[in-house]
Amino acid sequence: MSPPGLTRRATLGALLAAPGLALARNPGVDVSPLRRNGDNTDADFLEAALPGYLRQAFGPGRDVRVRIDSLYYGPPGSDGRQSGNGAIDTIEGVGWLDGREAALTCSVVATVSLPDIGGYGARMRQDTLARSFAQWLPGRLGH
């Protein structure tokens, strides 16, 4: 039985606010700019993948939020290689950590697989951009 005046809801709220339990906090990921532009495929992927990559990059218990503003998938040959199957992909956004803010643009070299049966190549390009953003953000935020 709970002490007088201490409800289950109040107890749960106090426990969730405790610093030691901040490990369960998910980093906030805002992909609304992508959705406004009709890019639900990338928005869905980043919304699912980025929280895990941000937790790996920043460690537990940090107040991390990001907003992804745009993604650009370069056409085959845009990396300048003679083979013609490389591209330059870019992700742009903003990150916040404990009140600090930093804009971040990451560009990566990708391999274009055509035909992309099953979308594996496209998924790899999405994943590389998500990881790149999460890995470069701590340095931009002084972490």
C-alpha positions as CSV (number, residue, x, y, z in Angstrom):
1,M,0.0,0.0,0.0
2,S,1.3,3.5,-0.9
3,P,1.9,6.1,1.7
4,P,-0.9,8.7,2.0
5,G,-0.9,11.2,-0.9
6,L,1.5,9.2,-3.0
7,T,-0.3,7.7,-6.0
8,R,1.0,5.2,-8.5
9,R,1.0,7.9,-11.1
10,A,3.0,10.3,-9.0
11,T,5.5,7.6,-8.1
12,L,5.9,6.6,-11.8
13,G,6.4,10.3,-12.7
14,A,9.1,10.7,-10.1
15,L,10.9,7.6,-11.2
16,L,10.9,8.6,-14.8
17,A,12.2,12.0,-13.9
18,A,15.1,10.6,-11.9
19,P,18.6,11.2,-13.5
20,G,19.5,7.5,-13.4
21,L,16.5,6.5,-15.5
22,A,17.3,8.9,-18.3
23,L,18.8,5.9,-20.1
24,A,15.4,5.1,-21.4
25,R,14.9,8.5,-23.0
26,N,14.7,8.5,-26.8
27,P,16.4,11.3,-28.7
28,G,13.8,13.4,-30.4
29,V,13.8,13.2,-34.2
30,D,11.8,15.8,-36.2
31,V,11.3,14.8,-39.9
32,S,8.4,17.1,-40.5
33,P,10.3,19.1,-43.2
34,L,10.7,15.9,-45.2
35,R,7.1,15.0,-44.8
36,R,6.0,18.5,-45.9
37,N,8.0,17.9,-49.1
38,G,6.2,14.6,-49.6
39,D,9.3,12.4,-48.7
40,N,7.6,10.0,-46.4
41,T,9.9,7.1,-47.3
42,D,13.0,8.8,-46.0
43,A,11.1,10.4,-43.1
44,D,9.8,7.0,-41.9
45,F,13.3,5.5,-42.1
46,L,15.1,8.3,-40.3
47,E,12.4,8.5,-37.6
48,A,13.0,4.8,-36.9
49,A,16.8,4.6,-37.3
50,L,18.2,7.9,-36.0
51,P,17.3,7.5,-32.3
52,G,19.4,4.4,-32.0
53,Y,22.4,6.0,-33.9
54,L,22.1,9.2,-31.7
55,R,22.1,7.1,-28.5
56,Q,25.3,5.4,-29.7
57,A,26.9,8.7,-30.6
58,F,26.0,10.6,-27.4
59,G,25.7,7.9,-24.8
60,P,22.8,7.6,-22.3
61,G,20.9,10.3,-20.5
62,R,21.6,13.2,-22.8
63,D,18.9,15.6,-24.0
64,V,19.4,15.2,-27.8
65,R,17.0,16.4,-30.5
66,V,17.5,16.7,-34.2
67,R,15.5,18.1,-37.1
68,I,16.3,16.7,-40.6
69,D,15.6,19.3,-43.2
70,S,16.6,17.6,-46.4
71,L,18.3,14.7,-48.1
72,Y,19.8,14.6,-51.6
73,Y,20.7,11.5,-53.5
74,G,23.3,12.3,-56.1
75,P,22.9,10.8,-59.6
76,P,25.3,8.1,-60.8
77,G,28.7,9.6,-61.7
78,S,28.3,12.6,-59.4
79,D,31.4,11.6,-57.4
80,G,33.6,12.0,-60.5
81,R,34.9,8.4,-60.6
82,Q,35.4,7.0,-64.0
83,S,33.3,3.9,-63.3
84,G,30.2,6.1,-63.2
85,N,28.5,4.2,-60.3
86,G,29.4,6.5,-57.5
87,A,27.4,9.4,-56.2
88,I,27.5,12.1,-53.6
89,D,24.6,12.0,-51.1
90,T,23.9,14.8,-48.6
91,I,21.8,15.1,-45.5
92,E,21.1,18.5,-43.8
93,G,19.6,19.3,-40.4
94,V,20.0,20.8,-37.0
95,G,20.9,19.2,-33.7
96,W,20.4,20.3,-30.1
97,L,22.2,19.0,-27.0
98,D,21.5,20.2,-23.5
99,G,20.5,23.7,-24.9
100,R,23.2,24.0,-27.5
101,E,22.3,24.1,-31.2
102,A,24.3,23.4,-34.4
103,A,23.4,23.1,-38.1
104,L,25.0,20.1,-39.8
105,T,25.4,19.1,-43.5
106,C,27.0,15.7,-44.2
107,S,28.0,14.5,-47.6
108,V,29.0,10.9,-48.3
109,V,30.2,8.9,-51.3
110,A,27.7,6.2,-52.2
111,T,27.6,3.4,-54.6
112,V,24.6,3.4,-57.0
113,S,23.3,-0.1,-57.7
114,L,21.1,-0.3,-60.8
115,P,18.9,-2.1,-61.0
116,D,18.2,-1.9,-57.3
117,I,16.2,-5.1,-56.9
118,G,14.3,-5.1,-53.5
119,G,15.6,-1.6,-52.7
120,Y,18.7,-2.8,-50.9
121,G,21.0,-0.2,-52.4
122,A,18.6,2.6,-51.6
123,R,18.3,1.4,-48.0
124,M,22.1,1.3,-47.7
125,R,22.2,4.9,-48.9
126,Q,19.6,6.0,-46.4
127,D,21.4,4.2,-43.6
128,T,24.8,5.7,-44.5
129,L,23.3,9.2,-44.4
130,A,21.6,8.6,-41.0
131,R,24.8,7.2,-39.4
132,S,26.9,10.0,-40.8
133,F,24.6,12.6,-39.4
134,A,24.6,10.9,-35.9
135,Q,28.3,10.4,-35.9
136,W,29.3,14.0,-36.9
137,L,26.7,15.8,-34.7
138,P,28.5,15.3,-31.3
139,G,31.6,17.1,-32.6
140,R,29.5,20.0,-34.0
141,L,27.8,20.3,-30.6
142,G,31.1,20.2,-28.6
143,H,30.4,16.8,-27.1
